[in-house]
Amino acid sequence: MKLTLSEQQQQEMRHAYYDGAPGILVSGLVWSSAAAVCHLLGIRQAVWTLLIGGVLIYPLSVVVTKVLRRPAKTDQGNALNQLVMASTVWLILCCAMAYGLFVFMPKLFFPAMLAAIGGRYLVFASIYARPVYWVMGATLIVAANGVLFLAIPPVVAAALGGLIEIVFAVLVFSNAARPAS
């Protein structure tokens, strides 16, 4: 498999998916829901909220993207589709590992997920050719380490994930809405 990135492919991705902003927003809302569930019902239910909600991020973000009158789909020949798929497989494996950590030590689940999601956003920096993804990915990874080493409670960790993603969603939406210069 040969993966060749081009500005045209990245532009197609940016247009089709509104720079990825709908996905960031939906993900931030899923994290926030997990925080609320953690507060009200406990960590076990919050873990399942994040995992099941995570499965729904893409389909819900497609709906939001289409409401915003973007296609939410690219040409099959766009090589970046392969990179998206590879990072999705990697993310699914990370979710399985995070759940395994949860089984043995529940407080490790949210930092593991923060780091996994942060790592995926680093890949999105190449997919969308937007430096904001480097910053967002690094912010989530730093948050993961802070949560881990400062023993921050799971409810706060989940809320932090939601807050970070919602703030970046607003930033990406505002930049994507600006006319190209």
Secondary structure in CASP SS format (residue, H / E / C, confidence):
PFRMAT SS
TARGET T0000
AUTHOR 0000-0000-0000
METHOD secondary structure of the structure
MODEL  1
M C 1.00
K C 1.00
L C 1.00
T C 1.00
L C 1.00
S C 1.00
E H 1.00
Q H 1.00
Q H 1.00
Q H 1.00
Q H 1.00
E H 1.00
M H 1.00
R H 1.00
H H 1.00
A H 1.00
Y C 1.00
Y H 1.00
D H 1.00
G H 1.00
A H 1.00
P H 1.00
G H 1.00
I H 1.00
L H 1.00
V H 1.00
S H 1.00
G H 1.00
L H 1.00
V H 1.00
W H 1.00
S H 1.00
S H 1.00
A H 1.00
A H 1.00
A H 1.00
V H 1.00
C H 1.00
H H 1.00
L H 1.00
L H 1.00
G C 1.00
I H 1.00
R H 1.00
Q H 1.00
A H 1.00
V H 1.00
W H 1.00
T H 1.00
L H 1.00
L H 1.00
I H 1.00
G H 1.00
G H 1.00
V H 1.00
L H 1.00
I H 1.00
Y H 1.00
P H 1.00
L H 1.00
S H 1.00
V H 1.00
V H 1.00
V H 1.00
T H 1.00
K H 1.00
V H 1.00
L C 1.00
R C 1.00
R C 1.00
P C 1.00
A C 1.00
K C 1.00
T C 1.00
D C 1.00
Q C 1.00
G C 1.00
N C 1.00
A C 1.00
L H 1.00
N H 1.00
Q H 1.00
L H 1.00
V H 1.00
M H 1.00
A H 1.00
S H 1.00
T H 1.00
V H 1.00
W H 1.00
L H 1.00
I H 1.00
L H 1.00
C H 1.00
C H 1.00
A H 1.00
M H 1.00
A H 1.00
Y H 1.00
G H 1.00
L H 1.00
F H 1.00
V H 1.00
F H 1.00
M C 1.00
P H 1.00
K H 1.00
L H 1.00
F H 1.00
F H 1.00
P H 1.00
A H 1.00
M H 1.00
L H 1.00
A H 1.00
A H 1.00
I H 1.00
G H 1.00
G H 1.00
R H 1.00
Y H 1.00
L H 1.00
V H 1.00
F H 1.00
A H 1.00
S H 1.00
I H 1.00
Y H 1.00
A C 1.00
R C 1.00
P C 1.00
V H 1.00
Y H 1.00
W H 1.00
V H 1.00
M H 1.00
G H 1.00
A H 1.00
T H 1.00
L H 1.00
I H 1.00
V H 1.00
A H 1.00
A H 1.00
N H 1.00
G H 1.00
V H 1.00
L H 1.00
F H 1.00
L C 1.00
A C 1.00
I C 1.00
P C 1.00
P H 1.00
V H 1.00
V H 1.00
A H 1.00
A H 1.00
A H 1.00
L H 1.00
G H 1.00
G H 1.00
L H 1.00
I H 1.00
E H 1.00
I H 1.00
V H 1.00
F H 1.00
A H 1.00
V H 1.00
L H 1.00
V H 1.00
F H 1.00
S H 1.00
N H 1.00
A H 1.00
A H 1.00
R C 1.00
P C 1.00
A C 1.00
S C 1.00
END
